[in-house]
Amino acid sequence: MLGAQWLVPPGRPFDLAAIDPDSTRGAPGDESATKPALDELCDELSSLQDRFWAEGERALLVVLQGMDTSGKDGTIRHVFRGVNPLGVRVTAFKAPSQEERKHDFLWRAHRAVPAKGEMGLFNRSHYEDVLIVRVHAFVPEPVWRARYDAINDFERHLAEEGTTIVKFWLHISLEEQRRRLQARLDDPAKRWKFNPEDLKERKRWPEYQAAAEEMLGRTATQEAPWYVVPADHKWYRNWAVSRVLVDTLEAMDPAYPEPKDLDHYEIPDP
């Protein structure tokens, strides 16, 4: 499958710097040439999701992670524009609430996993507990290091219970992040999205990259693969994520339920 070019090999260290965030490798062409292919993928995703929702036997969990401005919101908006919202559940993970802090770090993630028939989208996720928690030393190192194994066990459990997991790291460059942050400042319609705290986090870029590298290497598994998608070009990001999701669902091959014997029914006149 084409998505193999973005797949993180499980069970080995991963070099995030080896991935060019500006790459458009594998795309049908430039942005204008890729748009028809993306539209076709969106139609395919809609059709597959309809069968998946009707089948109601399995779940699909899509995890979106990346640096600030990497396009998690935009990916959801563009890739899933044609799906039936009744069968999709989106969860945005912010700073833990007071209630969430009283539980183990996976509690809020487990509450949000999709039910059978649903596609669950995590905009950020339980992986924040080995990213920002690590960078800011919110807990001691032995605590966050132990979470890699806990996450792998959690995702293995979900897979065994019938949930297919697909995880994306939206990979942007430091320069592209600067352009996107500046665009938020320059456009009055986008200023609401600008958070001065993002500038403080930007100064920790090397620390976040190191945390992401170890996270990808430690939690890429057969049951829950990671895909590192070059995301400097939004159109390429959308196309790549769509390609992986369509391939994943096609491999799952969801089917409409077999209809019951309806031959003896007639629709009466009013």
C-alpha angles and dihedrals in degrees: 000000000000091000090070089085089067097040119118109226108240123238101023140084114275128218108210091182089065090068115084107222089201093057122123095179115158097016118133089245138296124338096284092046092048097049095080089049091051091049089051091049091051090053091049091048090051092051094046092047090052090056091043092052092046093048091053095186103108140030133225122210118195117192120198119194133162145122120297110292092017089127109256092144092043092050091055092046096050105030096046098038094116103042126107106261090211089071098042128079119191121195122185113200113214129168108316116270122234090261093049091052089060091063136058115284094256095052097091092045093051091051090056101047113123123261121233110295093023133110108217119202119199113200095199112342148184086321090079084077091069095035117043090017089056097043093049095038092233088159131021117276095250088057098053092039091057089056094074090069092042091053093048091050091047093051092044089054091051091049092050089052093054105272118132111210126205120178127194129196106198101214117207132166126246090245093051090051089054091052093049094047090049090049089057091054094045097048115067089205090058101040091094087068094056115102118185088212087069089069091057091049090048089063088061093056096125091050092051092048091052091048092049092049093054092043092053093046095046099043104037103111138160089252095048113023126194122222118197105208119193102236109179086104110055094202091054092047091053093046094048095048090047091050093053094046094049091048090049094051093043089055089051088050099201115204135204111249116264107263118244121241102286100162094107094055122098127184106237123219115252 
